[in-house]
């Protein structure tokens, strides 16, 4: 399990490559934390859709490419 909370996209990619090179094809996880109480503190009427709109196209593309690269999608 890689705890990715403090990693940048580049360092996540580097760490995943290292893991891939050392786990002999065994499964592993990537733990990403998004504390709800921090991202929505003081807001009212927060919905799944309103939170979803906050995710940038760049982050969506990064995530999609990361999943594709590691055959997870």
CHARMM internal coordinates of N, CA and C (Angstrom, degrees):
IC EDIT
DIST 1 N 1 CA 1.4529
DIST 1 CA 1 C 1.5194
ANGL 1 N 1 CA 1 C 107.93
DIST 1 C 2 N 1.3292
ANGL 1 CA 1 C 2 N 115.82
DIHE 1 N 1 CA 1 C 2 N 126.65
DIST 2 N 2 CA 1.4612
ANGL 1 C 2 N 2 CA 120.75
DIHE 1 CA 1 C 2 N 2 CA 175.47
DIST 2 CA 2 C 1.5143
ANGL 2 N 2 CA 2 C 107.95
DIHE 1 C 2 N 2 CA 2 C -103.04
DIST 2 C 3 N 1.3031
ANGL 2 CA 2 C 3 N 117.18
DIHE 2 N 2 CA 2 C 3 N 119.82
DIST 3 N 3 CA 1.4569
ANGL 2 C 3 N 3 CA 122.28
DIHE 2 CA 2 C 3 N 3 CA 173.73
DIST 3 CA 3 C 1.5185
ANGL 3 N 3 CA 3 C 108.67
DIHE 2 C 3 N 3 CA 3 C -81.47
DIST 3 C 4 N 1.3205
ANGL 3 CA 3 C 4 N 116.56
DIHE 3 N 3 CA 3 C 4 N 109.21
DIST 4 N 4 CA 1.4635
ANGL 3 C 4 N 4 CA 120.57
DIHE 3 CA 3 C 4 N 4 CA -170.40
DIST 4 CA 4 C 1.5214
ANGL 4 N 4 CA 4 C 113.88
DIHE 3 C 4 N 4 CA 4 C -100.57
DIST 4 C 5 N 1.2966
ANGL 4 CA 4 C 5 N 118.23
DIHE 4 N 4 CA 4 C 5 N 10.13
DIST 5 N 5 CA 1.4580
ANGL 4 C 5 N 5 CA 121.99
DIHE 4 CA 4 C 5 N 5 CA -174.00
DIST 5 CA 5 C 1.5218
ANGL 5 N 5 CA 5 C 113.01
DIHE 4 C 5 N 5 CA 5 C -55.38
DIST 5 C 6 N 1.3068
ANGL 5 CA 5 C 6 N 118.24
DIHE 5 N 5 CA 5 C 6 N -42.49
DIST 6 N 6 CA 1.4651
ANGL 5 C 6 N 6 CA 120.42
DIHE 5 CA 5 C 6 N 6 CA -175.52
DIST 6 CA 6 C 1.5280
ANGL 6 N 6 CA 6 C 113.04
DIHE 5 C 6 N 6 CA 6 C -100.00
DIST 6 C 7 N 1.3185
ANGL 6 CA 6 C 7 N 117.92
DIHE 6 N 6 CA 6 C 7 N 9.80
DIST 7 N 7 CA 1.4649
ANGL 6 C 7 N 7 CA 121.20
DIHE 6 CA 6 C 7 N 7 CA -177.76
DIST 7 CA 7 C 1.5229
ANGL 7 N 7 CA 7 C 111.86
DIHE 6 C 7 N 7 CA 7 C -91.58
DIST 7 C 8 N 1.3182
ANGL 7 CA 7 C 8 N 114.98
DIHE 7 N 7 CA 7 C 8 N 151.82
DIST 8 N 8 CA 1.4610
ANGL 7 C 8 N 8 CA 121.71
DIHE 7 CA 7 C 8 N 8 CA 170.43
DIST 8 CA 8 C 1.5300
ANGL 8 N 8 CA 8 C 107.90
DIHE 7 C 8 N 8 CA 8 C -87.98
DIST 8 C 9 N 1.3315
ANGL 8 CA 8 C 9 N 118.13
DIHE 8 N 8 CA 8 C 9 N 165.62
DIST 9 N 9 CA 1.4724
ANGL 8 C 9 N 9 CA 118.77
DIHE 8 CA 8 C 9 N 9 CA 175.72
DIST 9 CA 9 C 1.5305
ANGL 9 N 9 CA 9 C 112.53
DIHE 8 C 9 N 9 CA 9 C -54.39
DIST 9 C 10 N 1.3271
ANGL 9 CA 9 C 10 N 117.29
DIHE 9 N 9 CA 9 C 10 N -40.31
DIST 10 N 10 CA 1.4659
ANGL 9 C 10 N 10 CA 120.46
DIHE 9 CA 9 C 10 N 10 CA 179.78
DIST 10 CA 10 C 1.5235
ANGL 10 N 10 CA 10 C 111.58
DIHE 9 C 10 N 10 CA 10 C -65.23
DIST 10 C 11 N 1.3324
ANGL 10 CA 10 C 11 N 117.57
DIHE 10 N 10 CA 10 C 11 N -44.90
DIST 11 N 11 CA 1.4638
ANGL 10 C 11 N 11 CA 118.78
DIHE 10 CA 10 C 11 N 11 CA -178.52
DIST 11 CA 11 C 1.5261
ANGL 11 N 11 CA 11 C 111.42
DIHE 10 C 11 N 11 CA 11 C -69.64
DIST 11 C 12 N 1.3417
ANGL 11 CA 11 C 12 N 117.74
DIHE 11 N 11 CA 11 C 12 N -31.66
DIST 12 N 12 CA 1.4743
ANGL 11 C 12 N 12 CA 119.84
DIHE 11 CA 11 C 12 N 12 CA 174.66
DIST 12 CA 12 C 1.5255
ANGL 12 N 12 CA 12 C 109.26
DIHE 11 C 12 N 12 CA 12 C -62.16
DIST 12 C 13 N 1.3223
ANGL 12 CA 12 C 13 N 116.13
DIHE 12 N 12 CA 12 C 13 N -45.93
DIST 13 N 13 CA 1.4643
ANGL 12 C 13 N 13 CA 119.73
DIHE 12 CA 12 C 13 N 13 CA 179.37
DIST 13 CA 13 C 1.5229
ANGL 13 N 13 CA 13 C 111.08
DIHE 12 C 13 N 13 CA 13 C -59.54
DIST 13 C 14 N 1.3270
ANGL 13 CA 13 C 14 N 117.17
DIHE 13 N 13 CA 13 C 14 N -43.35
DIST 14 N 14 CA 1.4589
ANGL 13 C 14 N 14 CA 121.06
DIHE 13 CA 13 C 14 N 14 CA 179.01
DIST 14 CA 14 C 1.5207
ANGL 14 N 14 CA 14 C 111.63
DIHE 13 C 14 N 14 CA 14 C -64.12
DIST 14 C 15 N 1.3229
ANGL 14 CA 14 C 15 N 116.82
DIHE 14 N 14 CA 14 C 15 N -43.60
DIST 15 N 15 CA 1.4662
ANGL 14 C 15 N 15 CA 120.61
DIHE 14 CA 14 C 15 N 15 CA 179.93
DIST 15 CA 15 C 1.5279
ANGL 15 N 15 CA 15 C 111.28
DIHE 14 C 15 N 15 CA 15 C -65.71
DIST 15 C 16 N 1.3366
ANGL 15 CA 15 C 16 N 117.23
DIHE 15 N 15 CA 15 C 16 N -40.96
DIST 16 N 16 CA 1.4632
ANGL 15 C 16 N 16 CA 119.75
DIHE 15 CA 15 C 16 N 16 CA 178.83
DIST 16 CA 16 C 1.5258
ANGL 16 N 16 CA 16 C 111.21
DIHE 15 C 16 N 16 CA 16 C -64.65
DIST 16 C 17 N 1.3296
ANGL 16 CA 16 C 17 N 116.79
DIHE 16 N 16 CA 16 C 17 N -37.16
DIST 17 N 17 CA 1.4670
ANGL 16 C 17 N 17 CA 119.40
DIHE 16 CA 16 C 17 N 17 CA 176.31
DIST 17 CA 17 C 1.5287
ANGL 17 N 17 CA 17 C 110.02
DIHE 16 C 17 N 17 CA 17 C -62.75
DIST 17 C 18 N 1.3366
ANGL 17 CA 17 C 18 N 116.47
DIHE 17 N 17 CA 17 C 18 N -44.55
DIST 18 N 18 CA 1.4651
ANGL 17 C 18 N 18 CA 119.45
DIHE 17 CA 17 C 18 N 18 CA 178.96
DIST 18 CA 18 C 1.5300
ANGL 18 N 18 CA 18 C 110.50
DIHE 17 C 18 N 18 CA 18 C -60.49
DIST 18 C 19 N 1.3272
ANGL 18 CA 18 C 19 N 116.51
DIHE 18 N 18 CA 18 C 19 N -45.12
DIST 19 N 19 CA 1.4633
ANGL 18 C 19 N 19 CA 120.27
DIHE 18 CA 18 C 19 N 19 CA 179.43
DIST 19 CA 19 C 1.5283
ANGL 19 N 19 CA 19 C 109.91
DIHE 18 C 19 N 19 CA 19 C -60.58
DIST 19 C 20 N 1.3473
ANGL 19 CA 19 C 20 N 116.61
DIHE 19 N 19 CA 19 C 20 N -49.02
DIST 20 N 20 CA 1.4672
ANGL 19 C 20 N 20 CA 120.17
DIHE 19 CA 19 C 20 N 20 CA 179.34
DIST 20 CA 20 C 1.5219
ANGL 20 N 20 CA 20 C 111.76
DIHE 19 C 20 N 20 CA 20 C -54.88
DIST 20 C 21 N 1.3284
ANGL 20 CA 20 C 21 N 116.35
DIHE 20 N 20 CA 20 C 21 N -38.94
DIST 21 N 21 CA 1.4644
ANGL 20 C 21 N 21 CA 121.02
DIHE 20 CA 20 C 21 N 21 CA -179.04
DIST 21 CA 21 C 1.5242
ANGL 21 N 21 CA 21 C 113.64
DIHE 20 C 21 N 21 CA 21 C -71.98
DIST 21 C 22 N 1.3457
ANGL 21 CA 21 C 22 N 117.12
DIHE 21 N 21 CA 21 C 22 N -14.00
DIST 22 N 22 CA 1.4677
ANGL 21 C 22 N 22 CA 119.75
DIHE 21 CA 21 C 22 N 22 CA -173.68
DIST 22 CA 22 C 1.5279
ANGL 22 N 22 CA 22 C 116.28
DIHE 21 C 22 N 22 CA 22 C -121.92
DIST 22 C 23 N 1.3163
ANGL 22 CA 22 C 23 N 119.56
DIHE 22 N 22 CA 22 C 23 N -1.38
DIST 23 N 23 CA 1.4679
ANGL 22 C 23 N 23 CA 119.25
DIHE 22 CA 22 C 23 N 23 CA -175.61
DIST 23 CA 23 C 1.5291
ANGL 23 N 23 CA 23 C 113.73
DIHE 22 C 23 N 23 CA 23 C -107.70
DIST 23 C 24 N 1.3094
ANGL 23 CA 23 C 24 N 116.86
DIHE 23 N 23 CA 23 C 24 N 5.69
DIST 24 N 24 CA 1.4665
ANGL 23 C 24 N 24 CA 120.93
DIHE 23 CA 23 C 24 N 24 CA 176.67
DIST 24 CA 24 C 1.5241
ANGL 24 N 24 CA 24 C 113.30
DIHE 23 C 24 N 24 CA 24 C 51.80
DIST 24 C 25 N 1.3406
ANGL 24 CA 24 C 25 N 116.36
DIHE 24 N 24 CA 24 C 25 N 41.33
DIST 25 N 25 CA 1.4569
ANGL 24 C 25 N 25 CA 120.48
DIHE 24 CA 24 C 25 N 25 CA 176.42
DIST 25 CA 25 C 1.5180
ANGL 25 N 25 CA 25 C 116.07
DIHE 24 C 25 N 25 CA 25 C 78.97
DIST 25 C 26 N 1.3269
ANGL 25 CA 25 C 26 N 117.14
DIHE 25 N 25 CA 25 C 26 N 1.95
DIST 26 N 26 CA 1.4595
ANGL 25 C 26 N 26 CA 120.36
DIHE 25 CA 25 C 26 N 26 CA 179.02
DIST 26 CA 26 C 1.5340
ANGL 26 N 26 CA 26 C 109.92
DIHE 25 C 26 N 26 CA 26 C -72.21
DIST 26 C 27 N 1.3138
ANGL 26 CA 26 C 27 N 117.47
DIHE 26 N 26 CA 26 C 27 N 151.07
DIST 27 N 27 CA 1.4714
ANGL 26 C 27 N 27 CA 120.06
DIHE 26 CA 26 C 27 N 27 CA 179.91
DIST 27 CA 27 C 1.5263
ANGL 27 N 27 CA 27 C 111.57
DIHE 26 C 27 N 27 CA 27 C -72.32
DIST 27 C 28 N 1.3123
ANGL 27 CA 27 C 28 N 114.64
DIHE 27 N 27 CA 27 C 28 N 153.10
DIST 28 N 28 CA 1.4625
ANGL 27 C 28 N 28 CA 121.56
DIHE 27 CA 27 C 28 N 28 CA 175.46
DIST 28 CA 28 C 1.5152
ANGL 28 N 28 CA 28 C 108.16
DIHE 27 C 28 N 28 CA 28 C -150.60
DIST 28 C 29 N 1.3146
ANGL 28 CA 28 C 29 N 116.62
DIHE 28 N 28 CA 28 C 29 N 172.05
DIST 29 N 29 CA 1.4573
ANGL 28 C 29 N 29 CA 120.47
DIHE 28 CA 28 C 29 N 29 CA -176.52
DIST 29 CA 29 C 1.5154
ANGL 29 N 29 CA 29 C 112.49
DIHE 28 C 29 N 29 CA 29 C -122.66
DIST 29 C 30 N 1.3264
ANGL 29 CA 29 C 30 N 114.56
DIHE 29 N 29 CA 29 C 30 N 161.30
DIST 30 N 30 CA 1.4575
ANGL 29 C 30 N 30 CA 123.11
DIHE 29 CA 29 C 30 N 30 CA 175.79
DIST 30 CA 30 C 1.5182
ANGL 30 N 30 CA 30 C 106.54
DIHE 29 C 30 N 30 CA 30 C -124.37
DIST 30 C 31 N 1.3196
ANGL 30 CA 30 C 31 N 116.19
DIHE 30 N 30 CA 30 C 31 N 116.17
DIST 31 N 31 CA 1.4597
ANGL 30 C 31 N 31 CA 121.72
DIHE 30 CA 30 C 31 N 31 CA -175.93
DIST 31 CA 31 C 1.5212
ANGL 31 N 31 CA 31 C 109.85
DIHE 30 C 31 N 31 CA 31 C -100.04
DIST 31 C 32 N 1.3238
ANGL 31 CA 31 C 32 N 116.20
DIHE 31 N 31 CA 31 C 32 N 115.94
DIST 32 N 32 CA 1.4600
ANGL 31 C 32 N 32 CA 122.16
DIHE 31 CA 31 C 32 N 32 CA 179.34
DIST 32 CA 32 C 1.5209
ANGL 32 N 32 CA 32 C 107.34
DIHE 31 C 32 N 32 CA 32 C -119.64
DIST 32 C 33 N 1.3153
ANGL 32 CA 32 C 33 N 116.46
DIHE 32 N 32 CA 32 C 33 N 123.93
DIST 33 N 33 CA 1.4627
ANGL 32 C 33 N 33 CA 121.23
DIHE 32 CA 32 C 33 N 33 CA -178.09
DIST 33 CA 33 C 1.5236
ANGL 33 N 33 CA 33 C 110.58
DIHE 32 C 33 N 33 CA 33 C -103.38
DIST 33 C 34 N 1.3127
ANGL 33 CA 33 C 34 N 116.12
DIHE 33 N 33 CA 33 C 34 N 133.01
DIST 34 N 34 CA 1.4610
ANGL 33 C 34 N 34 CA 121.79
DIHE 33 CA 33 C 34 N 34 CA 172.45
DIST 34 CA 34 C 1.5226
ANGL 34 N 34 CA 34 C 105.71
DIHE 33 C 34 N 34 CA 34 C -131.59
DIST 34 C 35 N 1.3325
ANGL 34 CA 34 C 35 N 117.12
DIHE 34 N 34 CA 34 C 35 N 94.63
DIST 35 N 35 CA 1.4645
ANGL 34 C 35 N 35 CA 119.88
DIHE 34 CA 34 C 35 N 35 CA -177.23
DIST 35 CA 35 C 1.5297
ANGL 35 N 35 CA 35 C 111.42
DIHE 34 C 35 N 35 CA 35 C -65.30
DIST 35 C 36 N 1.2959
ANGL 35 CA 35 C 36 N 116.63
DIHE 35 N 35 CA 35 C 36 N 115.36
DIST 36 N 36 CA 1.4628
ANGL 35 C 36 N 36 CA 121.85
DIHE 35 CA 35 C 36 N 36 CA -178.20
DIST 36 CA 36 C 1.5208
ANGL 36 N 36 CA 36 C 111.68
DIHE 35 C 36 N 36 CA 36 C -59.66
DIST 36 C 37 N 1.3220
ANGL 36 CA 36 C 37 N 117.07
DIHE 36 N 36 CA 36 C 37 N -40.06
DIST 37 N 37 CA 1.4656
ANGL 36 C 37 N 37 CA 119.29
DIHE 36 CA 36 C 37 N 37 CA -175.99
DIST 37 CA 37 C 1.5247
ANGL 37 N 37 CA 37 C 112.53
DIHE 36 C 37 N 37 CA 37 C -67.31
DIST 37 C 38 N 1.3271
ANGL 37 CA 37 C 38 N 118.42
DIHE 37 N 37 CA 37 C 38 N -22.25
DIST 38 N 38 CA 1.4639
ANGL 37 C 38 N 38 CA 120.39
DIHE 37 CA 37 C 38 N 38 CA 176.96
DIST 38 CA 38 C 1.5180
ANGL 38 N 38 CA 38 C 110.62
DIHE 37 C 38 N 38 CA 38 C -85.94
DIST 38 C 39 N 1.3169
ANGL 38 CA 38 C 39 N 117.74
DIHE 38 N 38 CA 38 C 39 N -43.65
DIST 39 N 39 CA 1.4624
ANGL 38 C 39 N 39 CA 120.69
DIHE 38 CA 38 C 39 N 39 CA -175.07
DIST 39 CA 39 C 1.5212
ANGL 39 N 39 CA 39 C 112.68
DIHE 38 C 39 N 39 CA 39 C -70.78
DIST 39 C 40 N 1.3261
ANGL 39 CA 39 C 40 N 117.91
DIHE 39 N 39 CA 39 C 40 N -20.41
DIST 40 N 40 CA 1.4682
ANGL 39 C 40 N 40 CA 120.64
DIHE 39 CA 39 C 40 N 40 CA -177.38
DIST 40 CA 40 C 1.5214
ANGL 40 N 40 CA 40 C 113.17
DIHE 39 C 40 N 40 CA 40 C -124.25
DIST 40 C 41 N 1.3049
ANGL 40 CA 40 C 41 N 117.50
DIHE 40 N 40 CA 40 C 41 N 15.17
DIST 41 N 41 CA 1.4658
ANGL 40 C 41 N 41 CA 120.93
DIHE 40 CA 40 C 41 N 41 CA -176.94
DIST 41 CA 41 C 1.5296
ANGL 41 N 41 CA 41 C 111.34
DIHE 40 C 41 N 41 CA 41 C -54.41
DIST 41 C 42 N 1.3158
ANGL 41 CA 41 C 42 N 116.25
DIHE 41 N 41 CA 41 C 42 N 126.64
DIST 42 N 42 CA 1.4548
ANGL 41 C 42 N 42 CA 122.32
DIHE 41 CA 41 C 42 N 42 CA 176.63
DIST 42 CA 42 C 1.5208
ANGL 42 N 42 CA 42 C 115.35
DIHE 41 C 42 N 42 CA 42 C 80.04
DIST 42 C 43 N 1.3074
ANGL 42 CA 42 C 43 N 118.31
DIHE 42 N 42 CA 42 C 43 N -3.28
DIST 43 N 43 CA 1.4617
ANGL 42 C 43 N 43 CA 121.08
DIHE 42 CA 42 C 43 N 43 CA -179.49
DIST 43 CA 43 C 1.5194
ANGL 43 N 43 CA 43 C 110.70
DIHE 42 C 43 N 43 CA 43 C -89.74
DIST 43 C 44 N 1.3103
ANGL 43 CA 43 C 44 N 115.70
DIHE 43 N 43 CA 43 C 44 N 150.39
DIST 44 N 44 CA 1.4636
ANGL 43 C 44 N 44 CA 121.03
DIHE 43 CA 43 C 44 N 44 CA 176.24
DIST 44 CA 44 C 1.5175
ANGL 44 N 44 CA 44 C 108.79
DIHE 43 C 44 N 44 CA 44 C -117.31
DIST 44 C 45 N 1.3078
ANGL 44 CA 44 C 45 N 115.25
DIHE 44 N 44 CA 44 C 45 N 156.75
DIST 45 N 45 CA 1.4704
ANGL 44 C 45 N 45 CA 122.39
DIHE 44 CA 44 C 45 N 45 CA 177.03
DIST 45 CA 45 C 1.5266
ANGL 45 N 45 CA 45 C 112.81
DIHE 44 C 45 N 45 CA 45 C 57.16
DIST 45 C 46 N 1.3224
ANGL 45 CA 45 C 46 N 117.51
DIHE 45 N 45 CA 45 C 46 N 39.34
DIST 46 N 46 CA 1.4569
ANGL 45 C 46 N 46 CA 121.54
DIHE 45 CA 45 C 46 N 46 CA 176.52
DIST 46 CA 46 C 1.5283
ANGL 46 N 46 CA 46 C 107.81
DIHE 45 C 46 N 46 CA 46 C -77.91
DIST 46 C 47 N 1.3206
ANGL 46 CA 46 C 47 N 115.97
DIHE 46 N 46 CA 46 C 47 N 130.14
DIST 47 N 47 CA 1.4620
ANGL 46 C 47 N 47 CA 121.03
DIHE 46 CA 46 C 47 N 47 CA 178.90
DIST 47 CA 47 C 1.5287
ANGL 47 N 47 CA 47 C 109.80
DIHE 46 C 47 N 47 CA 47 C -120.44
DIST 47 C 48 N 1.3165
ANGL 47 CA 47 C 48 N 114.67
DIHE 47 N 47 CA 47 C 48 N 167.60
DIST 48 N 48 CA 1.4647
ANGL 47 C 48 N 48 CA 120.35
DIHE 47 CA 47 C 48 N 48 CA 176.12
DIST 48 CA 48 C 1.5283
ANGL 48 N 48 CA 48 C 109.38
DIHE 47 C 48 N 48 CA 48 C -57.56
DIST 48 C 49 N 1.3165
ANGL 48 CA 48 C 49 N 117.59
DIHE 48 N 48 CA 48 C 49 N -44.72
DIST 49 N 49 CA 1.4674
ANGL 48 C 49 N 49 CA 121.96
DIHE 48 CA 48 C 49 N 49 CA -178.71
DIST 49 CA 49 C 1.5299
ANGL 49 N 49 CA 49 C 111.10
DIHE 48 C 49 N 49 CA 49 C -64.18
DIST 49 C 50 N 1.3208
ANGL 49 CA 49 C 50 N 118.17
DIHE 49 N 49 CA 49 C 50 N -41.09
DIST 50 N 50 CA 1.4661
ANGL 49 C 50 N 50 CA 119.54
DIHE 49 CA 49 C 50 N 50 CA -179.63
DIST 50 CA 50 C 1.5289
ANGL 50 N 50 CA 50 C 110.81
DIHE 49 C 50 N 50 CA 50 C -67.39
DIST 50 C 51 N 1.3271
ANGL 50 CA 50 C 51 N 117.24
DIHE 50 N 50 CA 50 C 51 N -35.12
DIST 51 N 51 CA 1.4639
ANGL 50 C 51 N 51 CA 120.21
DIHE 50 CA 50 C 51 N 51 CA 175.70
DIST 51 CA 51 C 1.5245
ANGL 51 N 51 CA 51 C 110.61
DIHE 50 C 51 N 51 CA 51 C -70.12
DIST 51 C 52 N 1.3153
ANGL 51 CA 51 C 52 N 116.43
DIHE 51 N 51 CA 51 C 52 N -40.79
DIST 52 N 52 CA 1.4601
ANGL 51 C 52 N 52 CA 121.44
DIHE 51 CA 51 C 52 N 52 CA -179.24
DIST 52 CA 52 C 1.5365
ANGL 52 N 52 CA 52 C 111.47
DIHE 51 C 52 N 52 CA 52 C -60.15
DIST 52 C 53 N 1.3160
ANGL 52 CA 52 C 53 N 117.39
DIHE 52 N 52 CA 52 C 53 N -36.57
DIST 53 N 53 CA 1.4679
ANGL 52 C 53 N 53 CA 121.37
DIHE 52 CA 52 C 53 N 53 CA 179.62
DIST 53 CA 53 C 1.5295
ANGL 53 N 53 CA 53 C 112.48
DIHE 52 C 53 N 53 CA 53 C -66.51
DIST 53 C 54 N 1.3077
ANGL 53 CA 53 C 54 N 118.03
DIHE 53 N 53 CA 53 C 54 N -17.63
DIST 54 N 54 CA 1.4687
ANGL 53 C 54 N 54 CA 121.68
DIHE 53 CA 53 C 54 N 54 CA 180.00
DIST 54 CA 54 C 1.5321
ANGL 54 N 54 CA 54 C 112.84
DIHE 53 C 54 N 54 CA 54 C -78.44
DIST 54 C 55 N 1.3071
ANGL 54 CA 54 C 55 N 117.21
DIHE 54 N 54 CA 54 C 55 N -14.14
DIST 55 N 55 CA 1.4670
ANGL 54 C 55 N 55 CA 120.95
DIHE 54 CA 54 C 55 N 55 CA -177.91
DIST 55 CA 55 C 1.5283
ANGL 55 N 55 CA 55 C 108.53
DIHE 54 C 55 N 55 CA 55 C -80.75
DIST 55 C 56 N 1.3122
ANGL 55 CA 55 C 56 N 115.57
DIHE 55 N 55 CA 55 C 56 N 119.98
DIST 56 N 56 CA 1.4674
ANGL 55 C 56 N 56 CA 120.51
DIHE 55 CA 55 C 56 N 56 CA -174.91
DIST 56 CA 56 C 1.5319
ANGL 56 N 56 CA 56 C 111.45
DIHE 55 C 56 N 56 CA 56 C -68.66
DIST 56 C 57 N 1.3341
ANGL 56 CA 56 C 57 N 116.34
DIHE 56 N 56 CA 56 C 57 N 153.02
DIST 57 N 57 CA 1.4638
ANGL 56 C 57 N 57 CA 119.77
DIHE 56 CA 56 C 57 N 57 CA 175.38
DIST 57 CA 57 C 1.5310
ANGL 57 N 57 CA 57 C 111.91
DIHE 56 C 57 N 57 CA 57 C -58.26
DIST 57 C 58 N 1.3293
ANGL 57 CA 57 C 58 N 116.69
DIHE 57 N 57 CA 57 C 58 N -34.33
DIST 58 N 58 CA 1.4717
ANGL 57 C 58 N 58 CA 120.29
DIHE 57 CA 57 C 58 N 58 CA 179.07
DIST 58 CA 58 C 1.5270
ANGL 58 N 58 CA 58 C 110.97
DIHE 57 C 58 N 58 CA 58 C -64.61
DIST 58 C 59 N 1.3382
ANGL 58 CA 58 C 59 N 117.15
DIHE 58 N 58 CA 58 C 59 N -41.46
DIST 59 N 59 CA 1.4643
ANGL 58 C 59 N 59 CA 120.24
DIHE 58 CA 58 C 59 N 59 CA 179.21
DIST 59 CA 59 C 1.5303
ANGL 59 N 59 CA 59 C 110.46
DIHE 58 C 59 N 59 CA 59 C -68.44
DIST 59 C 60 N 1.3179
ANGL 59 CA 59 C 60 N 116.82
DIHE 59 N 59 CA 59 C 60 N -40.18
DIST 60 N 60 CA 1.4686
ANGL 59 C 60 N 60 CA 119.88
DIHE 59 CA 59 C 60 N 60 CA 176.67
DIST 60 CA 60 C 1.5258
ANGL 60 N 60 CA 60 C 111.06
DIHE 59 C 60 N 60 CA 60 C -60.33
DIST 60 C 61 N 1.3428
ANGL 60 CA 60 C 61 N 116.39
DIHE 60 N 60 CA 60 C 61 N -44.02
DIST 61 N 61 CA 1.4689
ANGL 60 C 61 N 61 CA 120.26
DIHE 60 CA 60 C 61 N 61 CA 179.82
DIST 61 CA 61 C 1.5258
ANGL 61 N 61 CA 61 C 110.60
DIHE 60 C 61 N 61 CA 61 C -64.69
DIST 61 C 62 N 1.3439
ANGL 61 CA 61 C 62 N 117.06
DIHE 61 N 61 CA 61 C 62 N -42.93
DIST 62 N 62 CA 1.4605
ANGL 61 C 62 N 62 CA 120.51
DIHE 61 CA 61 C 62 N 62 CA 178.39
DIST 62 CA 62 C 1.5238
ANGL 62 N 62 CA 62 C 110.83
DIHE 61 C 62 N 62 CA 62 C -58.72
DIST 62 C 63 N 1.3251
ANGL 62 CA 62 C 63 N 116.23
DIHE 62 N 62 CA 62 C 63 N -47.17
DIST 63 N 63 CA 1.4601
ANGL 62 C 63 N 63 CA 121.06
DIHE 62 CA 62 C 63 N 63 CA -178.50
DIST 63 CA 63 C 1.5223
ANGL 63 N 63 CA 63 C 111.03
DIHE 62 C 63 N 63 CA 63 C -64.07
DIST 63 C 64 N 1.3277
ANGL 63 CA 63 C 64 N 116.47
DIHE 63 N 63 CA 63 C 64 N -45.00
DIST 64 N 64 CA 1.4686
ANGL 63 C 64 N 64 CA 120.99
DIHE 63 CA 63 C 64 N 64 CA 179.74
DIST 64 CA 64 C 1.5283
ANGL 64 N 64 CA 64 C 110.34
DIHE 63 C 64 N 64 CA 64 C -60.81
DIST 64 C 65 N 1.3326
ANGL 64 CA 64 C 65 N 117.20
DIHE 64 N 64 CA 64 C 65 N -45.02
DIST 65 N 65 CA 1.4623
ANGL 64 C 65 N 65 CA 120.91
DIHE 64 CA 64 C 65 N 65 CA 179.58
DIST 65 CA 65 C 1.5291
ANGL 65 N 65 CA 65 C 111.96
DIHE 64 C 65 N 65 CA 65 C -66.27
DIST 65 C 66 N 1.3325
ANGL 65 CA 65 C 66 N 116.51
DIHE 65 N 65 CA 65 C 66 N -37.69
DIST 66 N 66 CA 1.4603
ANGL 65 C 66 N 66 CA 120.11
DIHE 65 CA 65 C 66 N 66 CA 178.64
DIST 66 CA 66 C 1.5268
ANGL 66 N 66 CA 66 C 110.91
DIHE 65 C 66 N 66 CA 66 C -64.22
DIST 66 C 67 N 1.3132
ANGL 66 CA 66 C 67 N 116.43
DIHE 66 N 66 CA 66 C 67 N -43.61
DIST 67 N 67 CA 1.4681
ANGL 66 C 67 N 67 CA 120.22
DIHE 66 CA 66 C 67 N 67 CA 178.20
DIST 67 CA 67 C 1.5289
ANGL 67 N 67 CA 67 C 110.90
DIHE 66 C 67 N 67 CA 67 C -64.63
DIST 67 C 68 N 1.3289
ANGL 67 CA 67 C 68 N 116.07
DIHE 67 N 67 CA 67 C 68 N -42.51
DIST 68 N 68 CA 1.4740
ANGL 67 C 68 N 68 CA 119.91
DIHE 67 CA 67 C 68 N 68 CA 179.55
DIST 68 CA 68 C 1.5176
ANGL 68 N 68 CA 68 C 110.84
DIHE 67 C 68 N 68 CA 68 C -64.27
DIST 68 C 69 N 1.3411
ANGL 68 CA 68 C 69 N 116.08
DIHE 68 N 68 CA 68 C 69 N -45.12
DIST 69 N 69 CA 1.4679
ANGL 68 C 69 N 69 CA 120.90
DIHE 68 CA 68 C 69 N 69 CA -178.54
DIST 69 CA 69 C 1.5171
ANGL 69 N 69 CA 69 C 111.65
DIHE 68 C 69 N 69 CA 69 C -59.01
DIST 69 C 70 N 1.3146
ANGL 69 CA 69 C 70 N 116.85
DIHE 69 N 69 CA 69 C 70 N -35.97
DIST 70 N 70 CA 1.4566
ANGL 69 C 70 N 70 CA 120.63
DIHE 69 CA 69 C 70 N 70 CA -177.60
DIST 70 CA 70 C 1.5225
ANGL 70 N 70 CA 70 C 112.07
DIHE 69 C 70 N 70 CA 70 C -101.93
DIST 70 C 71 N 1.3356
ANGL 70 CA 70 C 71 N 115.66
DIHE 70 N 70 CA 70 C 71 N 19.83
DIST 71 N 71 CA 1.4779
ANGL 70 C 71 N 71 CA 123.53
DIHE 70 CA 70 C 71 N 71 CA 174.96
DIST 71 CA 71 C 1.5179
ANGL 71 N 71 CA 71 C 112.84
DIHE 70 C 71 N 71 CA 71 C 53.94
DIST 71 C 72 N 1.3325
ANGL 71 CA 71 C 72 N 116.59
DIHE 71 N 71 CA 71 C 72 N 43.94
DIST 72 N 72 CA 1.4658
ANGL 71 C 72 N 72 CA 120.91
DIHE 71 CA 71 C 72 N 72 CA 179.70
DIST 72 CA 72 C 1.5117
ANGL 72 N 72 CA 72 C 112.11
DIHE 71 C 72 N 72 CA 72 C -109.04
DIST 72 C 73 N 1.3288
ANGL 72 CA 72 C 73 N 117.26
DIHE 72 N 72 CA 72 C 73 N 1.93
DIST 73 N 73 CA 1.4660
ANGL 72 C 73 N 73 CA 118.45
DIHE 72 CA 72 C 73 N 73 CA 177.12
DIST 73 CA 73 C 1.4937
ANGL 73 N 73 CA 73 C 110.55
DIHE 72 C 73 N 73 CA 73 C -136.25
END
COOR INIT
IC SEED 1 N 1 CA 1 C
IC BUILD
